[in-house]
Amino acid sequence: MAVFWLFVWFIAAWIVDLEILLPSPITTAAKWFSLMGTAAYWTSIGTSLLHILSGYLIGCFAGILLGYLMYRLSVIDALFSPVLSMIRSVPVASFIILALVWIGRQQIPPFIAFLMVFPVVSTSVKTGLGSVDQELAEVACVYHFTRMQTIRLLYKPAVLPHLITSARVTLGLAWKASVAAEILCSLSHSIGGNIYTSKLVLETDTLFAWTITVILISILFESLLSRALDVLSPTARRKVSHVR
């Protein structure tokens, strides 16, 4: 399938016959390999990875905490549910522009990644906790389960599938949003900053090469996360069967 679309790209570039509008796969590949031989390329990737990972991890931890509090305390649920809905509905570009007023440019990409993760994880954790079978909770109470046993055998199997789904969905969203924030903020030494510079100077082959880099890193991220989460999924299923 990839070969087919490469062929389509090659034919389209041949028809257009103007590198500034549509560089060929060969030209793009040559530029990409040229970029990989520079220290600036890897520095930019490292900066962007730091942005996404910091915002993603903080968003996950904060989302888990808030989801638990929303489940336990109705007042927290009433206060934060509208805020989470608002965050999910507002366009990413609006948050980026507002963040340019509130915080420094270097902090915007992690902040945007955080916003992509936080509301989804919070809602997923709250939903997972709310799906716990109350009859099983009563059984745990009758048999005097410790708090850790209750969490491990009852709540973890209920929450984990929801958390895994939200983690998978939000990783790609956070990565794309973080790069978009780098572009709008024109951050130097970042993937988004290089994309923005390539567009300004009309280096379309460089723009395509950086875009391919974004796509490949996104695929790598999702593959690594899926492998890690697949290790947890069977464990969660075994815990559910054991409790029942």
C-alpha positions in Angstrom: 0.0 0.0 0.0 2.8 2.4 0.8 4.4 1.6 -2.5 1.2 2.5 -4.3 1.0 6.0 -2.7 4.7 6.6 -3.3 4.0 5.9 -7.0 1.0 8.3 -6.9 3.2 10.9 -5.3 5.9 10.4 -8.0 3.4 10.7 -10.8 1.8 13.8 -9.3 5.2 15.5 -8.9 6.1 14.5 -12.5 2.9 16.1 -13.7 3.3 19.3 -11.7 7.0 19.5 -12.6 7.7 22.3 -10.1 9.7 21.4 -7.1 8.6 24.4 -5.1 5.0 23.2 -5.3 5.4 19.4 -5.0 8.9 17.9 -4.7 9.3 14.3 -5.8 9.8 11.4 -3.4 13.4 11.2 -4.5 14.1 14.9 -3.8 12.4 14.7 -0.5 14.3 11.5 0.5 17.6 13.1 -0.4 16.8 16.2 1.7 15.6 14.0 4.6 18.9 12.0 4.6 20.8 15.2 4.4 19.0 16.6 7.5 19.6 13.4 9.4 23.3 14.0 9.0 23.1 17.3 11.0 23.2 17.8 14.7 20.4 20.4 14.4 18.0 17.7 13.1 18.4 15.5 16.2 18.4 18.5 18.6 15.1 19.6 17.1 13.6 16.2 17.5 14.8 16.0 21.1 13.2 19.4 21.9 9.9 18.3 20.4 10.0 15.0 22.2 10.6 16.8 25.5 7.6 19.0 24.8 5.2 16.2 24.1 6.4 13.8 26.8 6.3 16.4 29.6 2.8 17.6 28.6 1.5 14.1 28.0 2.7 12.6 31.3 1.6 15.6 33.4 -1.8 15.5 31.7 -2.1 11.7 32.4 -1.2 12.1 36.1 -3.4 15.2 36.7 -6.2 13.5 34.8 -6.1 10.4 36.9 -6.1 12.5 40.1 -9.0 14.7 39.0 -11.0 11.7 37.6 -10.7 10.1 41.1 -11.8 13.3 42.9 -14.7 13.8 40.5 -15.9 10.2 41.2 -15.5 10.6 45.0 -16.8 14.2 45.4 -19.9 15.4 43.7 -18.9 19.1 44.2 -15.7 18.5 42.3 -17.6 16.8 39.6 -20.1 19.7 39.3 -17.3 22.3 39.3 -15.0 20.6 36.7 -17.3 18.8 34.3 -18.2 22.1 32.5 -14.5 23.1 32.3 -13.5 19.7 30.8 -16.3 20.0 28.2 -15.1 23.5 27.4 -11.5 22.4 26.9 -12.6 19.6 24.6 -14.8 21.9 22.4 -12.5 24.9 22.0 -10.2 24.7 18.9 -6.5 24.1 19.6 -5.5 27.2 17.7 -7.5 29.3 20.1 -5.7 27.9 23.1 -2.3 28.4 21.4 -3.1 32.1 20.7 -4.4 32.6 24.2 -1.4 30.9 25.7 0.9 33.3 23.8 -0.6 36.0 26.0 -0.4 34.0 29.3 2.9 32.2 29.2 6.3 32.0 27.5 6.6 30.5 24.0 8.7 27.6 25.2 6.0 26.4 27.6 3.2 26.5 25.1 3.8 23.2 23.3 3.8 21.2 26.6 0.8 23.1 27.8 -1.1 22.3 24.6 -0.2 18.6 24.9 -1.4 18.7 28.5 -4.8 20.1 27.4 -5.2 17.4 24.8 -4.7 14.7 27.4 -6.1 16.0 30.7 -9.9 16.2 30.0 -10.0 12.8 28.2 -8.1 11.0 30.9 -10.2 12.6 33.7 -13.4 11.6 32.1 -12.2 8.1 31.4 -11.0 7.5 35.0 -14.3 8.8 36.4 -16.3 6.6 34.0 -14.2 3.6 34.8 -14.6 4.0 38.6 -18.3 4.5 38.1 -18.6 1.2 36.2 -17.5 -0.8 39.2 -20.0 -3.4 40.2 -21.5 -2.3 43.5 -22.3 -5.9 44.5 -18.6 -6.8 44.2 -17.8 -3.7 46.3 -20.2 -5.0 49.0 -18.5 -8.4 48.8 -15.1 -6.8 49.2 -16.5 -5.0 52.3 -18.1 -8.1 53.8 -14.8 -10.1 53.4 -12.8 -7.2 54.8 -10.6 -6.6 51.8 -7.7 -4.2 52.6 -7.7 -0.9 50.6 -4.9 -2.2 48.4 -6.7 -5.5 47.7 -9.9 -3.5 46.8 -7.9 -1.3 44.4 -6.0 -4.1 42.9 -8.8 -6.6 42.5 -11.8 -4.3 42.0 -11.0 -0.8 40.8 -7.9 -1.5 38.7 -9.7 -3.9 36.3 -12.6 -1.5 35.9 -10.5 1.6 35.3 -7.6 0.2 33.3 -9.5 -0.5 30.0 -10.8 3.1 30.0 -7.4 4.5 30.8 -5.7 2.4 28.1 -8.2 3.7 25.5 -7.8 7.3 26.5 -4.0 7.0 26.6 -3.9 5.6 23.0 -6.3 8.2 21.7 -4.7 11.2 23.3 -1.1 10.4 22.4 -1.5 11.1 18.7 -3.6 14.2 19.4 -1.1 15.6 21.9 1.8 15.0 19.4 0.1 16.8 16.5 -1.2 19.6 18.7 2.3 20.1 20.3 3.9 20.4 16.8 1.2 22.8 15.7 1.9 24.9 18.8 5.6 24.9 17.8 4.7 26.1 14.3 2.4 28.9 15.5 5.0 30.0 18.1 7.8 29.6 15.5 10.0 28.0 18.1 13.6 27.6 17.1 15.4 24.2 17.5 12.1 22.3 17.3 10.3 20.3 14.6 7.5 22.8 14.3 10.0 25.7 14.2 11.8 24.0 11.3 8.5 23.4 9.5 7.6 27.1 9.9 11.0 28.2 8.6 10.8 25.9 5.6 7.5 27.4 4.7 8.8 31.0 5.0 11.8 30.4 2.7 9.8 28.1 0.3 12.0 25.1 0.8 9.2 22.6 0.1 11.5 19.6 0.1 12.6 20.4 3.6 9.0 21.0 4.6 8.1 17.5 3.3 11.1 16.0 5.0 10.1 17.4 8.4 6.5 16.3 7.9 7.7 12.8 7.2 9.6 13.0 10.4 6.5 14.0 12.3 4.5 11.1 10.8 7.2 8.5 11.6 7.6 9.6 15.2 3.9 9.5 15.6 3.8 5.9 14.3 6.7 5.0 16.6 5.0 6.5 19.6 1.7 4.7 19.0 3.5 1.4 18.4 5.6 1.6 21.6 2.5 2.7 23.6 0.4 -0.1 22.2 3.0 -2.7 23.1 3.3 -1.3 26.6 -0.5 -1.2 27.1 -1.0 -4.6 25.6 1.1 -6.0 28.4 -1.3 -4.4 30.9 -4.5 -5.4 29.2 -4.3 -9.2 29.7 -3.5 -8.5 33.4 -6.6 -6.4 33.7 -8.8 -9.1 32.2 -7.4 -11.8 34.5 -8.1 -9.5 37.5 -11.7 -9.1 36.5 -12.2 -12.9 36.1 -10.6 -13.5 39.5 -12.9 -11.0 41.3 -16.0 -12.5 39.6 
